[in-house]
Amino acid sequence: MKLYKCEVGMLATNCYLAVNEDNKQGVIVDPGADCEAIMELVEHAGVEKVVAILLTHGHSDHIGALNEVRQATGAPVYISKEDEPCLSKADINLSFFVGRSIQCQPAENLVQDGEVLNLGGMEFEVLATPGHTKGGICYYNKENKFAFVGDTVFCESIGRTDLPGGSYKQILESIKNKILVLDDGVALLPGHGPQTSVGWERRRNPFLQ
């Protein structure tokens, strides 16, 4: 497997592409903006088929290019049941508050905690991590020791909890019970900012001490 990243949109959201190099199938995570840049990344990576679009949560900076990427790839969308309403309601996905109205069709797949997705020969375990949103989730690949963690945890920080559906207590519990139980060497790929690891955050994240 090979991982790619591009920063998209005004908030520099990390959009990821996971590629199975054996069969040239790929998975896109959080297409927040700039469909053209995302599709250029897909082409650069030599992906022959995008088999899924994974959403860590439903905020507008993570779904801003979903309609276009979905149309370009024909790939089904995965999101939690709790955050699925964000796709169709601008006031819930917060696009309304920045002068936009992002509305997307319902997701084909509503995932839940503990579910294991086999996508293009790549396995991702769904970890429910509410706190930034009610239905925030992470996608953990055990074989290659990494997780797409969205806005749950950042390098030496955590996601905002002052937005609708947020909970400071809940996000700390999510990180403690779902992220810090992973091996120290597991790479954490956040929705904004640089990559980090479980071990680094265990030792250096001031919110987790």
Residue, then its C-alpha position, 0 to 999 in steps of 0.5 A: m500500500k502507498l499513501y498520498k496527501c494533498e492539502v485542499g481548501m481555505l483551511a488546508t484540509n488533508c485529503y488522503l489517497a490510499v493505493n493498493e499497488d498490487n491492483k491499482q485500486g484506491v480509496i480517497v479520504d475527506p475530499g474537502a475541496d479542489c476536485e481537480a487537484i484530487m483527481e490529478l493526485v489519483e492520476h499521478a498515483g496510477v490508480e485505475k479505479v477509486v473504490a471508496i470515498l471515506l469521510t471522517h466526519g461531515h464538516s464542510d471543509h472535509i466534504g466540499a468536493l464530495n459531489e464532484v469527486r463522487q461524480a468523477t470516480g463513481a465511488p460509494v461514500y462511507i460515513s457514520k450514521e450520526d454524521e450522515p445528516c451533515l451531507s444534506k444540511a448546510d447548517i449542520n455541515l457549517s457551510f452555511f456559516v461561511g456563505r456557502s450551501i454544500q449539499c450532497q446526496p446520501a451516503e451509500n454506506l453508513v458505518q459503525d464502530g468496530e466494522v472492518l471494511n475491505l476496500g480494494g484489498m485494503e482493510f480499514e477498521v472503523l473507530a468511533t471517536p465522537g467529540h469533534t462531531k457526534g459521529g466522528i470516526c477514524y479508519y485504522n489499517k492494522e497491517n500498515k500501522f496507520a489511521f486516518v484520524g480526521d479532526t479527532v487528534f492533531c500533532e500535539s493538539i485535539g479537534r475543536t469541541d466548541l462547534p455544534g455536536g462537539s464535546y470536550k469530555q467526549i473527545l478526550e474519552s475517544i482518544k483515550n479509548k480508541i487511539l491511545v490503545l493502539d501501538d506507539g508506532v501507529a502513524l496518525l494522519p490528521g485532517h489538518g497539519p503534519q502526521t504524528s504517531v500514537g507514541w508521540e501524542r501519548r508523551r507530548n500532547p498537552f491535552l492528554q497528560 
